[in-house]
Amino acid sequence: MSNARAAHLTRRGILAAGGALGLGAVLAACGDDDRSGGSSDKGTTAAKSGPWTFKDDRGTTVKLDRAPANIVAFVGVAAALYDYGIGVKGAFGPTKTKAGKADVQAGDMDVSKLTVLGNEWGRFNVEKYAALAPDVLITTMFDGAGTLWYVPEESKDKIAKLAPSVGISAYDRRLTVPLQRVWALAESLGADMTASRVTDAKKRFEEASSRLRAAAKAHPDIKVLAGSAAQDIFYVSGSGLSVDLEYFKALGVNLVEPSASVLKASGGWYESLSWENVDKYQADIIMMDDRTATIQPADITQATWKKLPAVKAGQVISRSPEPIFSYDKCVAMVENLAKAIETAKKVS
């Protein structure tokens, strides 16, 4: 979950390359923060009647007289809930590209029907949020302090007064944990977790995980590096705090990563390299951050990048440092890595 914007290791500085924050040069502006619309509610499940309660990953229990109908969520959480049939009224975080299309973090949602409260880091339209009469705000957390992701520090108190919040932790745990937590959240909101599309997606995720475990076991010599590109810096991720990398490592993937002493400077997330030193670590496969705020492989012009063995071999795949925590969306990321390891040539 991965900002060169901030030097201190706060929520802005947990940086991207290996963590969750939008990395690199900045969390770029990706759309019109003032465009409004309705709920992305296609297939929305009717909320359960009666009182609603949910204990989040801060240990905070939210209690309401009824299940929340007016939900506002960080875009990735909204996308996951959408996969379970739960719509939201508003979203914040990278929701739209500059062209107005759905950002990669928006999943299958029709973003034209969403009220976007803020499309980039530090933007959150409190007045528009209040106008939605929110029942609850839901987002992820990428630190141990329970900081709500993409809720601006300067307006968090105003936001907190308008509705209770739910935080789902994506910090220092394996991928399956937030997957299970979002599942439980969706179920509490009235989603039909016995629907075939839901159970089939969970089965496919489990099958993909078994495939990745088998691939890693069969090809233990294939080294995998997780990177993220900014204008002047190449970030190499550590596995210790990132939900996807922790999970891949547990399945046996041979991850190339900086030492603990090197990672310490970033709070454990990543090592930043100049492009001249991008070849410090040798890898057979490179997984690159797919978020809009980062430079994508096809747009990297540095000669040192192009000379990397994995790049020359065409063994570069995408990675989602901020996964959409539905089983459906996590299948592809596991399958892609499994396939890459199965077919990779040893080039390091």
N, C-alpha and C positions, 0 to 999 in steps of 0.2 A: 504494500500500500504505500505505496511508496510514497528541494526547492532551493535551488541555489539562492532563492530570495532571502532566506534567513540563515544566519550563521549559527545561531544557538539551537540546541537540540530540543526544541519544543515541538508541538504538533506540526509546525511548518517545516521543521528541520529534520524530521524523521526520514528523510529522503527516500526518494523514489527508486532508485535503481534496485534496491533490494527490498525496500519496504514498500510502503503503500503510497507514499505521497507522490503527487504529480511532480515529477522530476525535472531535472534538467534546468533549462534556462528559467522557466516559470511554469506555473499552471496557466496555460494560455487561455485567452478569451476564445470561447468556442461558439458563441451564439448571442442571441438577443435576450437579455435578462428580463425584458419588460413584456415579452409576448405572453399573452394569457390564453387560457383555454379551459376545457373541462377536464374530466378525469380520464385517465387511460384505463378504462374499465371494461374493455371487451372480455367477456367471460367472467366477470366479477361474481364471486360467490356471495350469497346473502349472509350477512353477519349473524352469528348466533344471538338468540334473544337472551335476556337476563344479564346479570352482572358479568363484567370481564375483568380478569386479573392476569398479569404477566410479570414474572420476575426476570429482570434483564441481567446482563453480565457485569453490572456494577453492584449487583445485590439489591437493586432498587425494585420494589414491587409497585407497579402501576395498577390502580383499581378504579374502574369506571362503572357507572350504572348499567352500561350496555357496551357491547363490542364497538370499537371506534368505527365510524363510517367515513369521517373526513380525515383521511390519513395523509400526512406529508412525510416524505422519506428521501434520504440520500438516494441518488439515481440508481446505484447498484442494488440497494435493498429493494427499491421500487420494482426494478426489473426482475428480481428473484420472486417477489410476491406476485407479480404479474404471471409468472410461469405456474403459480399455484392457483390462479384464478382470482387473486385479490388485487383490486385496482386502487390507485392513490389519486388524490385530488391535486397534489402539487409535488414537485421534485426539486432538489438542489444538487449542485455538483455538475460534472461534465455530461450534459444531457443532449445538447445539439452541437453539430459541427458548424463551422463558419458558413457552410452552404445550407444550413437549416435542417440537415438530415440527422437521423439518430446517431448519437455518439456510440462508440463501441461499448461503453459502459451502460448504455440504455437498453441493451438486449433487444427483445422483440416488441417493446412498447411503441405505440403510435405517439411520438413526441408532439405531434401537432395538436393532440388533445390534452396535453398537460399544461398546467400553469408552472412555468419555470421560475423559481424564486431567485436563482443565481446560478449562472453557468460556469463560473470560474472561481478560483480560490479567493476568499475574502468577500465574496458577493452573496448577500442574502437579503432580499427585500422584505423587511419586517412588516411593512404596511400591507403588502400583498399577502403575506402569510396570515396576518390577522383577519384579512377579508375572507379567507377561506374557512374561518371558524374551525380551526383544527381541533380534532379530538386528541391526537397524539402525533408526536414527531419521532421518527425511527431512523437511526443511522448506525454506522459501524464505529469501531474504536480501534486505534492503532498505537496505543500506548498503555502502560500499566496503570495510569492515573485515571482512566475512564473518561478521557477527553472525547467529546462528541465530534466525529469527523465532519469537516466542512461547515461546522457551526462557528461563525466568526467570534473570536475572543471579545471583540469590542461590543458586540450586540447579543452575546449569549444570555445575559440576564433578562433583557427585554423578551427574547424568544422564549425563555423558560417560563415566563409569567403567563404566556398565552396558552400553553398546553403542556401536559406531562411528556416526558421523553423516554424512549427505550433505546438502549445501546447494546449492540451485538459485537462482541469482541472478535477481532481478527488479528490479535497480537499474541505472538509466542505460543502458538498452538497449531496442530495439524488441521488441514483443510476439512476433514470430516466433522470437526467440532462445530464451526460456524454453520456448516451445512445442516447439521442436526438442530442447531438453535433456530435457524430460519424456518426449518420444517415445523418445529414446535410453535413458533410464532404464527406461521400461516394457519396452522391447525386451530390455534386459539381464536383466530380472526374469522373462522368459519369455512376455511378451505376444505374441500373434499380430498383427503389424503389417500382415499381408496380408489380414486379415479385412475383408469388405466394409464393415462398419459403421465401421471405422477409416479405410480409404481413401476411403470416401464422405464422411466428415466432413472430411477434409483437402481434398478437392476442393471441397466446399461453402464451406469457409473461403476458399480461393483465389478462388472465384467471388464471394463476398461482398466480398472485398478489391478485386477488379476493379470491382465495382459502386460501391463507395465512392469509389474513385479517379475514376471517370467522373462521379459525382454532384458531387464536389468541383470537378472541372474545369468542369462545366456551370454550377455555381452558386458562383463564387468570391467573390461578395459576401455570401454567407450566413455570418454569424459565429457561432461555437460557443464557449460558455463551460462549463468544468467546475467545478462547485461542490459543497460539502458543508455541511450544516446542523447546528449545535449550538444549545444553548439561547440563548446570548448572542452567538454568532459565526457569520458566514458565511465559509467558506473558499473562496478562488478559486485553482484549481490552476495551476501552471506546467507546461509540457510537458517540461521538460528531463530529468527523472528518472523519470517514470512510463512504464511499458512500453506502456500502451494509448495514451496521448496522444502519445508519441514516434512510435508507429506511425501514428496518424491524421494527424499533421502530415506525416509522410513521404509519405502518400498524397495530400496536397494540401489537407487540411481547414484552413479558415481559423479557427484557434484564437485566441480573445481571452484574453490572459494578462498577468499583472503583468510589469513590467520586471525584468531581472536584478538590478538594485540593490535593488528592493523584495523580491524573493524571497530575497535573501541572508540576511535575518533568520531565515528558516526553514530555512536550509541548501539552499535551491533548490526547496523543495516547493510553497509556497503563500503567499498573502497572507491575513491574517485581517482581516475587516471587521466593524464593528458593523452591526447590522441597519438603523440609520439611514443607513448609507452603502452599502447593498447595491446601489444603482444606480450605483456608480462606473464600472462597465464596461457598455457597451451590447452586447447580443447578440441574435441571432435565435433561437437554440436554446440551452437550458441543459441540460446533462447533470448529473444529480444522483446522488451517492454512494448506492448501494443497500444498504450494509451495515447490519446490525441496530443497531449502536451510534450511527447517525446518525439525525437527524430526517428523515422522508420528506416529499416535497412536499405530499401531502394533509394533513399534520399541521402545516404551517407556518402560523402565524396572524398573523405580522407584516404590517401593512398595506403596508409598503414593498415586501415581496416580491410581494404581490398586484398591485401597481401596475406591476411590471416588464412591458415590452411582450411579452417571450417568454412570460411566465406568462399574461398576459391573452389571448394568441393560442393558448394551449394547446400551446405548443411546448417542453415540458419532457419529457425522456426520462431513463431510468435509465442509470447508469454503474457499472461494476464496477472500482474502483481496485485490487482484488486479484483479478484474473481467475483462474478455474480453468483451468489450463494444459493443456487438451485441445482439440483442434481443434473437437470437437463443441460444447463450451461457449462457445467464442469466436466461433462463427458468428453467433449472435444479436446480440451486442454490436456487431459490424461491420455487420450487416444493418440493425439499428435506427437506427444513425447515418446510413447511406446513405439509408434511407427518409425520415428526418427532413429531411435536406438536400434531397432530391428534391421534397418536398412543402411545405417551409417558405415562409411569406410573409416578405417583407422587412419587419421591424418596427423595426430599430435605426437 
